[in-house]
Every structure is written in structure tokens, then in C-alpha cells.
Amino acid sequence: MSLEREIAEHILSTYLPGTSVDELDPSLDLFESGVVSSLQLLELIEWLRSRYGIPVEELEMSPRSFRSVAAIREFVENAQKVS
């Protein structure tokens, strides 16, 4: 399973249950569309940290890193290169 699909599946199962991963455009703005709220973002960051072993406290983060599934995939890939 691709990293992007795994992230999308987690987001959908957690925040939009019953929605197919094929219905989620990887470039969809998760905040503007209401899929993820600011509180849910904290939960998502914690999931990323535990799932992929990312030391998020050591990384420079910005809201842009979490705006879409594609942006989150890129963040995870870059974080894994650093750690």
C-alpha cells in the first residue's frame, strides 16, 4: 500500500467514516473542506508521529505541511529522510 493511500485511509476512517479513499482527491485542502479541524490536526500529528516514528518535536512544521494528503505524504517522506 502506498504511503499516500495509507494516510488517506486513516484520515477517512477517523474523520469521514464511510467515505471511500477513491473519493478523496490527494490535493483537497483538508482544512477548508472541513475534513480536519485544528483540534483533529493535533490528533493527526500524533498518529503520524507514532505510526511512522517521526520526531515531530524536532521538525519544523507549518500548517501547509498538513493541508492535503499529498502535503502530509511529502512531510512524512522528508521527515523520514531526516531521522
C-alpha positions, -999 to +999 in steps of 0.1 A: +000+000+000+013+034-009+021+060+018-004+084+004-032+058+004-024+047+039-026+084+051-059+089+032-074+058+046-065+069+081-080+103+076-112+090+061-117+062+087-111+087+115-128+118+103-151+108+075-161+072+081-180+056+052-162+076+026-141+057+000-105+066-004-111+069-041-134+098-034-106+118-017-085+140-040-050+139-026-048+177-032-080+185-014-075+212+013-084+193+044-090+224+065-110+245+040-132+215+032-138+208+069-124+173+068-099+181+096-103+207+123-075+224+142-081+200+172-081+170+149-049+182+134-032+176+167-046+140+167-034+135+132+001+147+140+002+123+170-008+095+147+019+104+122+045+105+150+035+071+163+028+054+130+059+065+112+083+071+141+086+108+133+101+130+160+077+159+152+090+180+181+124+181+163+110+191+129+100+224+116+063+223+108+039+246+092+001+243+086+009+239+048+025+205+057-009+192+067-033+209+042-038+178+020-030+141+018-003+149-007+013+175+016+012+151+045+029+124+024+056+148+014+061+158+051+064+122+061+088+114+033+110+144+042+109+136+079+119+100+073+150+113+054+160+135+083+156+108+110 
